[in-house]
Amino acid sequence: MPDVYASIQNDLIYAAENLPATPAQQGRATSGAALALLGKAYLYDKKYDLAAETFGKLIATGRYHLVQTADLTTQQINAGLTPFGSIFEESGENGPESVFEIQYTDVEGASYGQLQYSEGNVAVGFAGPFGYVGPVFADGNNFNLPTPKIVSAFEAGDLRKEVTILDMVAWIAQNPGTSYTKQNQDTGYFNRKYIPRKRRTEAAGDVKLTSPNNYRAIRYADVLLMAAEAYNKSTAPNDALARNYLNEVRRRAFGDNNHDITASGPALADFIQAERRVELAGEGHRFFDLVRTGKAAQEIPGFTADKNEVFPIPIEEIQFAAGNWIH
């Protein structure tokens, strides 16, 4: 594992030094994206001093900032979007908070037997409500459902909750005539960040498989929280700076300074992880955060320590390596 991390880190150091700050084409990796990923690699490798230094360098460039009201267009404001909510809509793609974003389109269609041909974000369709009839959203397949546990993790007054969680019972009550088909361990909740919107068209092919929603792989809020963790866990901890980064995220979440965290040391570390859980909910980070902090076994039902931390090697790769692949 140390050799793997070293190889990854060396590649990212080279990328950060040689990639442009501004992409020649939307969606191309930049030096900022490489720095963010390098800092993340150091964080996972528990090289907290190097992680803090790397994130600090990225933050100091001033190229990114959390989306605020001043960043919203008149159209977004009229649509009732909040700064946090705008990030996950089509109008907010590749915004000032986007450090690295995977681009998707609905130009090419696909079928369930040809997922590899889709240029759309197939995960979005799978996460949508099955048989949905109603405003704003489109139907999907009822996968990747939020649980009551994550719903209750949001503090009172947290503006991110409504953006992150679609409470279908409440939504149907607000929009008479709306319905969906319950299936696949239905919880009544959906990942509002990444469920299909009605902007898709039948001309795209199977609309469940051609969602154009970009995947926000690295957001600036993620960078700030990783930086906070790195500074908190450094050889010479800088909890004041860690709190600043943490509270910058929280101030947008609550719209005030009344929810600032004042803790230090291990207590601050716990607050940072709790903040990552709600800020990044539904974005694919939680499992890996639990694994690297050693809390997966106590939080994930059926998780076996020293086994489930990594994914199994696909049988095809084993067969390739053994030289006995059947053509």
N, C-alpha and C positions, 0 to 999 in steps of 0.2 A: 504493500500500500504506500509506503513512503516514496518509492520510486515512481509510482503512478502520480502522486501529488506533485512531485518535483518536476516531472515531465509537463504536467498541466500548467504549473506555475511558470516554467520557463517559456512555454509557448505564449502564455498570456502577457508576460513581460515584453516579449518581442512584439506581440500584436499592439500593445499599448504604446510602444515607442514608434511604430511604423504605420498604424492606421490613421486616417485623417480625422480631425475633430468633427467635421461636418461630412456626412455621407454624400457621395456623388449621385446616389440613387436612394430613394426612400426605402428604408428597411435594411440597408447595408450596415454592417458592424462598424463602429467608430472606436476611436481611442478611449472615449469615455465608457463605452460598453465593455471594452477589454479591461479597463481599470476596475470597474464594478465587479466583473467576474473574477478577476485576480484577487480582489479583496475578499470575495466570497470563498474562493479556494483556500486562502490563508485562514479564514475563519473556520472552515471545516477541518483544516489541518491543525487547528488550535495554535496557530502562530499569530497570537493576538496583537503583538506589537507591530508586525508587518501588516496585518489587516487594518489596524488603526491608521498607520501611516498611508496606506494605499487609499482607503476611503477618504482620509483627510485631503489627499492630493486631488481626488476627484471632486469633492465638495468645493474645494478652493478655486476650481476652474470657473465656477459660477454659470456653467452652461445649462444647469437644470434647476428647477424649483418646483415645489408643490403647487398644483393648480389651485388658484385662488379666484375669488369673485371677479377680480379685475381681468382675469384671463378669459372670462366667458364672453361669447358674442351676444348680441341682442337676441338673436334667434334662440340661443341656448337658454337664456334667461326667460324668454317668453314661453319656452317649452317646460319651464319649471325645474330645470336642472340645477343641482347644487354643484359646487366645484368638484367634490368627490364623485358625485354621480355622473358628471360629464365625461369622466375618464373612460367609462365603459360603453359609451355610445359612439356611433359612427362619427359624429361631429367632433369627438374628443380624441380620435386616434392620432398617434404620433405628436402628441402635445408636449408642453414644456416639462412634463414629469416623466416622459418616455425615455428611458436610457437605452433599452433595446426592446423592440416590438416585432413580432413575427407577422408578416403581412399575409392576409388571405383575401380571396376574391370569390364572387359568385358567378364568374363568367363561365367556368367549366362545370359541367354536371358530373354526377357519379351515381353508381348503384351500390348496394350493400356488398356485391361481389367484386366491386372494383374501387374500393376505398383508396387505393394507392393512386388513382387517377384524379381524385378530387383536389381542386385548388381552394376548396373551402375548408373552414374549421369544423371538422366533423364532430368534435367534442361538444360543440354548441347544440347541435341538433339532438344528440343523445341526452343532453341535460334538460331539454325542454319538456313541458307538460304534455303527456300523450293525449291526442284527441282534443287539444285546446280549441275552444271557440270563445272569442272575446277580443277586447281591444289591446293594442300595444304589442303583445307577444304573438308568437306563432307556435305550432305544436311540435313536439319532439318525442322522446322515448323514455322519459322518467328515470334517467340514471343520475348518479352523482348527487344525491339528494341531501340537503342539510339536515342535521338532526336537532332535536330540541336542545341538546347540550350546547351546540355552538350558538343557537338562537339566544339562550340564556346567558351566554358569555359577554354580551354587549351590556355596558353600563347604561343606566337611565340617562337620556339626553344625548346619547351617541348618535350623531347624524348619519353614520355609516350603516347602521342596521337596516334601514329601509332600502338603501341602495344594494346591500348585499343579500338580503333575505326577502324573497317574495312569499309572503304568508298568503297562501291561496284561499283560505277560508275568509280572511279579511278582504282580499282582492275581489272575490266573488260577491261579497256583501256590498262592496262599493260600486260594483259594475254589474247590475242585474242582467241576466241572460248569459253571463259567462259560465263556462263549464269545462271540465276535463275528465279524463277517465283515470281512476285510481288504479295503479298497478305497481309492480316491482318495489315492494316494501315502502309504499307511499308514506311520507311523513307529514304531508300538507305544506311542506316548504320546498322552495326551489332556489337555485343559485342565480339570483337576479343579474349578477354581473355578466354571466355567460349563458343566458338562454336566448333562443332566437327571437328576433324582432320581426315585425311585419314588413320590413323593407325588402325582404327577399321576394323574388318573383318565380312563378312556375317555369318561366323560360330557362331558369338556371338548371333544370333537370330535377332530381330528387331534392326538394328544398331542405329536407332534414340533413343533407350531407354537403350542402354548398354554402353554409353560412359564411358571410364575409367578415365576421367579427375578428379583428386582429387579437393575437394573444400578447398581453403585456408581460413579457418575460422578466424584465427588470424595471421596476418603477423607482423613482427617486425616494419615495417613502420607504421602500425596502432598503435602499442604500443608507438612509438616515438611521434606520433601526439596526442594521448590521453594524454601522459605525458606532452607534451607542453601545452595542454589545462588546465590540472590540475594545473601545476605550475603557469600559467598565472592567474588562478582564485582563487588561494589559499588565505588564510587569510592574509599572508605576501607574496605577489606575487614575484616570481623569474623569471622575464621576460628575463633575460640574459640566463638562462638555457632553458627556453621555446623556445627562438630564436635558441639556439644551436640545439635542437632536430628538430625544424621545418626546419632549414637550412640544416641539415644533409640529410633530405629527398629531399629537393630541389636541392642540389648539385648533387645528382645522377640523378635527373630528367633532369637537363640541362647540366651536364657534366662540370660545372665550378662553381666559387664562385661569379660570376657577378650578380646572381639573388637572393642573400641573402636578407632577410627581416630585416629591422632595426627598425620597429615599436615597440611600447610598449602599454600596457593597452588594452582598448577595440578595438583599431585598430589592435593590434596583434591578439586578439581573432578572429577578422573577417578573417585575413589572414590564421589562423590555420584552420578554417572551410572551407575556399576556397581551401586550400591544401588537406584536407580530400576528398573534392568533386572530385578532379581530380586524386589523387593518388589511391583512392579506387573505382573509377568509375566502375560500372558493377559488383561489388562484394557484393552488398546487404546491404550496410551500410547507404546510403543516407537518406532513409525514416526515419530511427530511429534517425539519427543525426538531421534532421529537427524537429522531434517531441520533442526531449529532449531540443532543443534550442529554442523552441517556434516559429519556423518559418514555420511550415508545412502549415498552412492555407494560407499564402501569396505565397507559392511556389508550392503547389500541387492543380491543378484544382479540384474542387468538394470536397475538404477536409473541414469537419466541425469541428471547434474547440470544445473541451470538449465531443467529440463523437468518432472521428476516430483515436484518439491517441492509442487506444488499439483495438485488433481484437475481433470480436464478439465470444461469447461462442458457440461452435458447438451444434446444436440441439440434437445430440446424447448424449452429456454430460448433457444437461438439462434434458433429459428424464431419463438418468441413475439416476441423483440426485433426481428426483421426484419419482423414484421407479415405473414408469409406462412404462418401456421399453417393447416393444412387441417382444417376442422371436419367 
